[in-house]
């Protein structure tokens, strides 16, 4: 089958979120054909280029969401009227009270239908007129948003919006609705695929919604990190009006995506709970864990004796959410109980905030653990070392995990802990904070403590440092669990089955032709699910003679 793979800020670009698992998925499903539709994250990502693509990737379409030139489309009177109507309806939904029990408000299903109708109306207008960019940047859009905010019955935060707030919201909506102006929605574009697979929610899935609207293409949405949650946590400095309106837009978009999708595949129970809270139907949810390549960690996993029994290891990206400050304070308590213990912090920052945080952690480590000199003319070694991959003895991530007896995760915010799974593949005992999907990932093969609790973290680490047999049991169980649930093979196999299930339920409506223009034989597979009265769950009436308890006598056939 032909898959339209929808990505944002990742595959097929060299750097970006989610690019690795997309590459593994495409290479694992080499019997299918892939058309990649990718949104780039920024100019630097575009300049970095693409990863090598396998032959099953037949076409790649890219578009930037971070910039958009004025399309130069000038609407006539009728088109301007259509835009005002649809954009005004969209703004009205965003300003409507969210509580359906409030007097004078519409039911939630009615608001969802209004949002979907307005979104489809704008998409059809962009298709008919050649774009929406100029219209979304016009004063008409700001005026429509202002009228919606001043309408009686609008939510309080919307009524309090000022001109700067309206301009900020209008600018964000212009960026968010840029996918509507693309030329992807043609018969030879997304109309030619059998299935759209959005590798994230939010704007990534928007082309899939339009392909479903224009051509009836089924949509599959995969979320390893819920984009809606990210929108709720960003823009802390924005005004209440801006936060409220943008949260309403992204919430409505997520709900519409879940409603139209054939299946939604969360990467863990944590993401699944968010999706259910946002309206996803439980019957459409299929949990598919991320797939990790177990081969690089096989040597470490099969030789747990390489570990230094007195070393703790932390591996990851240095940033405030990882809470290395609590880890350092916990290590101070650990050193009181086990003076010979070392802590290796392996990682580097990815932005200026992370670099500043790393500097703060280095200063704290120097303060908590002053050098212990052997004499007046020697310099002691700090028990905490800050290292990066590629340094002495740390060629790979597996080398970092293999060097420690206990792997520590101290985060206060975490989605699916991929680094923790890597430590499990290395057969190492782990101590983690109870955040995100940590408990679901380890499943009882490691110790879990509350976040921001250095004392609990220290006690758990000390208990494992003093019990090598327990460390070995937990490490072996962790490796067995990771090999069973979190490998590339199980991930690819799960999506292979979901692809087939979706296509089997979706009738193929287009006629495939061969090189001569004749219908291609056997191009349309037999459908496993054909709509009709025989699929109605309501039982049909049974004739009276069929319901008799006494057997019906057989009649003799005439000679």
Order of alpha helices (4+ residues) and beta strands (2+ residues): beta-alpha-beta-alpha-beta-alpha-alpha-alpha-alpha-alpha-alpha-beta-alpha-beta-alpha-alpha-beta-alpha-alpha-beta-alpha-beta-alpha-beta-alpha-beta-alpha-beta-alpha-beta-alpha-alpha-alpha
